[in-house]
Structure formats: structure tokens, C-alpha cells
Amino acid sequence: MSAPLLVIAAGGTGGHMFPAQALAEAMLRRGWRVRLSTDARGARFVGGFPHSVEIEQVASATFARGGLLNKLLAPLHIAGGVLGATLRMLREKPDVVVGFGGYPTIPALTAAWILRRPRMVHEQNGVLGRVNAMFARRVDLVACGTWPTTLPEGARSEHVGNPVRAAVMERAGAPYIAPGDYPISVLVIGGSQGARILSDVVPEAIAALPDAILRRIRVSHQARDEDMARVAQAYSGAGIDADVQPFFRDVPRRMSEAQLVISRAGASSIADISIIGRPAILIPYAAAAADHQTANARGLVEAGGAIRIPESRLDAGSLAAQIAAVLGDARGAALMAQAALGQGMPDAAQRLADRVEALAGRGQDQ
């Protein structure tokens, strides 16, 4: 008897791809075959997936980017992707299809709906993304990473948490070294969207810290390619030891070694912070659809594990004051780390994998 097949469909951002990778890892351990359906943007993230995951690049498009011609052609690209996905599913009859959001998930989820294959979506954020909202009442289950999640009436939902990659789980609950009279590490991660304001404000804020903190600080700052040179120069000009890169492949290690994380409030970033357990300053991305990053941050902030600064109130002075408040209070920082850890759901990938297998059992006679 051949191994059951899971088709995972995920869009082209880390926020979609990282939890998809975590589910793929969990299902492979359970003896399943796993296929990832994504687009050219998502293909940039497949290097972290296990080699045994089959990668399938689909034709898809977005109505949110590009010029008028792109918007006019988008339905044709999506229709072509749906046709291709439907033909593949007719041949292979996947046991379950799981979408993680983003336009590249449309072909696989539409094909699964047409063919009545068992299907669900995983929503990482506290507000459904556009594509997940389209399918929320057309799938067997909406698995929610953030709770509560705003859902349309009639959608069946369950809180499972946001799965994190194996590399993050290896650092789960790593002992926190509170700031003291020794080198202090700060990790700055901005995500693929909205990172520029962090590059504009964070170096200036760190340079404004009291000398007692500044002389001990070292920074890992993730910046976009076009911002790297000026960010590196800003740190260098202030005499700050900083590693500036467009993408850190070892974020879990850097986070586990950090005394403070400064981050956007993307769902995957918050999941990583809570699984490893680190104090954070969160700056929700103001342009995020339905302000979902503010919703994402709520649980960690209310638990005392993070400080939230609205983007509209972010400047070097206010950020410097909050950084100094955390790094200048070793006991308070340790309590924040403990509170963050208390918000983690380290079994999220296993909970989601359980739901996949339950759907497969329900769909065996289809």
C-alpha cells in the first residue's frame, strides 16, 4: 500500500512558507508523502524544506501587485493553474490538501473543492487573509494559529497554534541570559514587507542608548538589499558592532542568543519568539491587511512578554527608551522572557498533523 499523499499549498512569503515547512516535516515523520505547491516567489524558500518533499511550481498571479496588464491577465494565470491542479488531482487523488494562504494556494484549493478532496486552510494571523477568507466556508476546517481569529459565519474552526520549523524547535525554551555586564545581543527582523522603517529608525535608536548599554551591545539586523549599505554605515558610524544581512538563515540560533528581539508582528516571528522565549519589542506593520499584525501581537503583549509600539508612534527616541527599559532591567527582562515562553504552543505542528490525519480518515471513502 502506497503512503498517503498530502498536498501543501503556500504563498511566497516566509509567513506562509515557514509553517508549511513545519507541517511537511511533521507529516514526513508520520510516513506521508508530501508535495508543496507554490509559485516562483515561494520557490525562494524551498531550500529549508526536507529534500523528500516534492516541489511543484504552479501558475498563479495576484491582483494586488503589478500594472493594469498584470491585473487583466491574473484571472487567466489563475485559471490555468486551477486546470493543471485539477488534472493532477484527478490522477493522484491526494488524501488531504492544506492551504497556508497567498494567491498560489488558489489552484490547489480550488481543485480540491471541485473534486471534493478533504481540505483545510491554516490561518497564521488574527484576521483571515484574502485567499483564506475566500475558502473559509469551502473547506472542512480552518486551523487557526492566532486566537481569537475573525472568521466568517459558518466556518468550522479550531485553534491549533502556529507550527514552527524544526530549527526553531531545537532551540525551544533555550535558557535566557538576562542582560548584564557582558556583551548584549539584539536581533532585528523586519520580514519581507515593511522592513524599511526598522532600517530607518533602529540604528539611530540604538546609537542613542546610554553608554553603559551601548558599549556592550552587538546587533544582528536583517535589512532589505537596497538598505543594507546605509544601515551598515549607520551602525559603523556610531561604533556599534553590527552584522547586517538581507536574510539570516540561522534566525533560531541568533534569537536564542539574543537578550532582546525587535521585530514586526508577523505570526511566524511571534511564534518563534514565544517558542524560544525572548523579550520583544513589536512594531506591527501599519499597512498589513485589516491591521492583522496588531491582532497577532495582542496575546504576547497582554501576557507581558512583549512591548508594542504602533508604527504611527515609532521614532528613534521612543524606541531607544523602550530598548533601555528592557536591557537596563535584568530581572524585568527575564520575566518578559518567561512570559513569552508561556505563550508558545510547541505542539502546534503535531496538532495540525493530527487534524490532517483526521481529515484523511474522513475522506477514505471519497
Secondary structure by P-SEA (a helix, b strand, c coil): cccbbbbbbbcccaaaaaaaaaaaaaaaaabbbbbbbbccccccccccccccbbbbbbbbcccccccaaaaaaaaaaaaaaaaaaaaaaaaccccbbbbcccccaaaaaaaaaaacccbbbbbccccccaaaaaccccccccccccccccccccbbbbbbcccccaaaaaacccccccccccbbbbbbbbcccccccccccaaaaaaaccaaaaaabbbbbbbcccaaaaaaaaaaaaccbbbbbccccaaaaaaaacccccccccaaaaaaaaaabbbbbcccccccccaaaaaaaaaaaaaccccccccccccaaaaaaaaaaaaacaaaaaaaaaaaaaacccaaaaaaaaaaaaaaaaaccc
